[in-house]
Amino acid sequence: MFYLIYMNIRLFKTNSELEESNTELEQTNAELNEKISGYMEKDRSVVNTLSISEKLSAVSELTTYAVTYSGETVISNAKSVFGVDLPFTTHSIEMKYTGVIKLGYDLTEVISEVDYYARTVKITLPLPEVLDNYLIMDRNQCTDNNNIFNPIVTQELIDYCASLEEQELMKATENGIYADAEQQMELIIREALSSFDGYKIVFVPAVTLEETDQ
């Protein structure tokens, strides 16, 4: 009888202790969740799409990537009749040229997404655009062999220079100018967002129109 009473008292105390332990655990979890929520709210006030846009706006002047190119070429032209060049009508221009290609990003088109739980900032860059592509005229060297029967005209030289610029852009594209521009832009953005302690910057490839049609 006394044993049963003792066991009932002991069981009651054990249940009470368990309930008290559960209560303490719930309070601890509640306090921990409150602290986590506080940290999350603090992060949200510091790391958000607005603050990202502000930091990117501060480096907008660094969004241009430029490369130079150079080469030598000969322009020649002759009068022809029915596809046959007439003798003594050929003129030519030997040219050594230097040019510049500039690519740029519109940072207002950057898409940013903040994941507070994974502590990552996802950045989707727009595709870079060709801002400029031109021959540096004061660095070009031309030697002409004119012909009185077929004189060189200014428009011919202008058209050929435009053709050279297109050819050099194609070469630069094949040599990875767009990838180089993207790599430089990523480095600039990583530096601009380096104050976001504990956050990993992840770059998401942009989807082109060709990819969406596939």
C-alpha positions as CSV (number, residue, x, y, z in Angstrom):
1,M,0.0,0.0,0.0
2,F,2.7,2.4,1.0
3,Y,4.7,1.3,-2.1
4,L,1.8,2.2,-4.4
5,I,1.3,5.6,-2.7
6,Y,5.1,6.2,-3.1
7,M,5.0,5.2,-6.7
8,N,2.0,7.5,-7.4
9,I,3.7,10.4,-5.7
10,R,6.9,9.6,-7.7
11,L,5.0,9.4,-10.9
12,F,3.3,12.7,-10.2
13,K,6.6,14.3,-9.5
14,T,8.1,12.8,-12.7
15,N,5.1,14.1,-14.7
16,S,5.4,17.5,-13.1
17,E,9.1,17.6,-13.8
18,L,8.5,16.6,-17.4
19,E,5.8,19.3,-17.8
20,E,8.1,21.8,-16.3
21,S,11.0,20.7,-18.6
22,N,8.7,21.0,-21.6
23,T,7.6,24.4,-20.5
24,E,11.2,25.6,-20.2
25,L,12.0,24.1,-23.6
26,E,9.1,25.8,-25.2
27,Q,10.2,29.1,-23.6
28,T,13.7,28.5,-24.9
29,N,12.5,27.8,-28.4
30,A,10.2,30.8,-28.3
31,E,13.2,33.0,-27.3
32,L,15.3,31.5,-30.0
33,N,12.7,32.0,-32.6
34,E,12.3,35.6,-31.5
35,K,16.0,36.2,-31.8
36,I,16.1,34.6,-35.2
37,S,13.1,36.7,-36.3
38,G,14.9,39.8,-35.0
39,Y,18.0,38.9,-37.0
40,M,15.9,38.2,-40.1
41,E,14.1,41.5,-39.7
42,K,17.5,43.3,-39.3
43,D,18.8,41.5,-42.4
44,R,15.7,42.5,-44.3
45,S,16.2,46.2,-43.4
46,V,19.8,46.0,-44.7
47,V,19.8,43.5,-47.5
48,N,16.9,44.0,-49.9
49,T,16.4,44.8,-53.5
50,L,16.3,48.6,-52.8
51,S,19.7,48.5,-51.0
52,I,21.1,46.3,-53.8
53,S,19.9,48.8,-56.4
54,E,21.4,51.7,-54.5
55,K,24.8,50.0,-54.3
56,L,24.7,49.1,-58.0
57,S,23.8,52.6,-58.9
58,A,27.0,53.8,-57.2
59,V,29.1,51.8,-59.6
60,S,27.1,52.5,-62.8
61,E,30.1,54.4,-64.3
62,L,32.1,51.1,-64.2
63,T,29.7,49.1,-66.4
64,T,31.6,49.7,-69.6
65,Y,34.0,47.1,-70.9
66,A,36.3,48.1,-73.7
67,V,38.8,46.3,-76.0
68,T,41.1,47.7,-78.7
69,Y,41.8,46.0,-82.0
70,S,44.3,46.7,-84.8
71,G,45.3,45.4,-88.2
72,E,46.4,46.1,-91.7
73,T,44.4,45.9,-94.9
74,V,44.4,46.9,-98.6
75,I,41.4,48.4,-100.3
76,S,41.5,48.0,-104.1
77,N,38.9,48.8,-106.7
78,A,38.8,48.8,-110.5
79,K,36.2,49.8,-113.1
80,S,34.6,46.8,-114.7
81,V,32.4,46.0,-117.7
82,F,30.3,42.8,-117.6
83,G,32.3,41.7,-114.6
84,V,35.7,42.1,-116.2
85,D,38.1,44.6,-114.6
86,L,39.3,47.2,-117.1
87,P,43.1,47.6,-117.3
88,F,44.7,50.8,-115.9
89,T,41.7,51.6,-113.8
90,T,42.7,50.1,-110.4
91,H,43.2,52.2,-107.4
92,S,44.2,51.0,-103.9
93,I,44.6,52.2,-100.3
94,E,46.9,50.5,-97.8
95,M,45.6,51.0,-94.2
96,K,47.0,50.4,-90.8
97,Y,44.1,50.8,-88.3
98,T,43.3,50.8,-84.6
99,G,39.8,50.7,-83.2
100,V,37.8,50.3,-80.0
101,I,34.7,48.2,-79.1
102,K,32.8,49.1,-76.0
103,L,30.2,46.9,-74.3
104,G,27.9,48.1,-71.5
105,Y,25.2,47.0,-69.0
106,D,22.0,48.8,-68.1
107,L,22.0,48.2,-64.3
108,T,18.4,49.2,-64.1
109,E,17.6,45.9,-65.8
110,V,19.5,43.8,-63.2
111,I,17.2,41.4,-61.4
112,S,18.0,40.7,-57.7
113,E,16.4,38.2,-55.3
114,V,17.3,37.8,-51.6
115,D,16.9,34.5,-49.8
116,Y,17.2,35.3,-46.1
117,Y,17.1,31.6,-45.0
118,A,19.8,30.4,-47.4
119,R,21.6,33.8,-47.0
120,T,22.1,34.3,-50.7
121,V,21.6,37.2,-53.1
122,K,20.8,36.0,-56.6
123,I,21.7,38.4,-59.4
124,T,20.5,38.1,-63.0
125,L,22.4,40.3,-65.4
126,P,20.9,41.6,-68.6
127,L,22.8,40.8,-71.8
128,P,25.5,43.4,-72.5
129,E,25.0,45.8,-75.4
130,V,27.5,47.2,-77.9
131,L,27.7,50.9,-76.9
132,D,30.3,51.9,-79.5
133,N,32.6,50.4,-82.2
134,Y,34.8,52.8,-84.1
135,L,38.2,53.3,-85.8
136,I,40.5,55.8,-84.1
137,M,41.0,58.1,-87.1
138,D,44.0,60.0,-85.8
139,R,45.8,56.7,-85.3
140,N,45.1,55.2,-88.7
141,Q,47.8,55.3,-91.4
142,C,46.8,55.3,-95.0
143,T,48.9,55.1,-98.2
144,D,46.9,55.6,-101.4
145,N,47.6,54.7,-105.0
146,N,45.1,56.8,-106.8
147,N,44.0,56.5,-110.4
148,I,42.9,59.4,-112.6
149,F,40.6,57.0,-114.5
150,N,39.1,55.7,-111.3
151,P,39.7,58.2,-108.5
152,I,39.2,57.3,-104.9
153,V,36.0,58.7,-103.4
154,T,35.4,59.5,-99.8
155,Q,32.2,57.4,-99.5
156,E,34.2,54.3,-100.6
157,L,36.6,54.8,-97.7
158,I,33.7,55.4,-95.2
159,D,31.9,52.2,-96.3
160,Y,35.0,50.1,-96.1
161,C,35.8,51.4,-92.6
162,A,32.3,50.5,-91.5
163,S,32.8,47.0,-93.0
164,L,36.1,46.7,-91.0
165,E,34.3,47.6,-87.8
166,E,31.7,44.9,-88.3
167,Q,34.5,42.3,-89.1
168,E,36.4,43.2,-85.9
169,L,33.2,43.0,-83.8
170,M,32.6,39.5,-85.2
171,K,36.2,38.5,-84.3
172,A,35.9,39.9,-80.8
173,T,32.7,38.0,-80.3
174,E,34.3,34.8,-81.4
175,N,37.2,35.5,-79.0
176,G,34.8,35.9,-76.0
177,I,34.3,39.6,-75.5
178,Y,30.8,39.1,-74.1
179,A,32.0,36.5,-71.6
180,D,34.9,38.8,-70.6
181,A,32.5,41.7,-70.1
182,E,30.2,39.6,-68.0
183,Q,33.1,38.3,-65.8
184,Q,34.3,41.9,-65.2
185,M,30.7,43.0,-64.3
186,E,30.4,40.1,-61.8
187,L,33.6,41.2,-60.1
188,I,32.4,44.8,-59.9
189,I,29.0,43.7,-58.4
190,R,30.7,41.3,-55.9
191,E,32.8,44.2,-54.7
192,A,29.8,46.6,-54.5
193,L,27.8,44.1,-52.4
194,S,30.8,43.0,-50.2
195,S,29.3,44.8,-47.2
196,F,26.5,42.2,-47.0
197,D,28.3,40.1,-44.4
198,G,27.4,36.4,-44.5
199,Y,25.6,36.6,-47.8
200,K,26.7,34.6,-50.9
201,I,26.4,36.3,-54.2
202,V,25.1,34.0,-56.9
203,F,24.8,34.9,-60.5
204,V,21.9,33.5,-62.6
205,P,22.5,33.2,-66.4
206,A,20.2,35.5,-68.4
207,V,17.7,33.8,-70.6
208,T,17.9,34.9,-74.3
209,L,15.0,35.1,-76.7
210,E,16.5,32.2,-78.6
211,E,16.5,30.0,-75.5
212,T,12.9,30.8,-74.7
213,D,11.8,29.8,-78.3
214,Q,13.4,26.3,-77.9
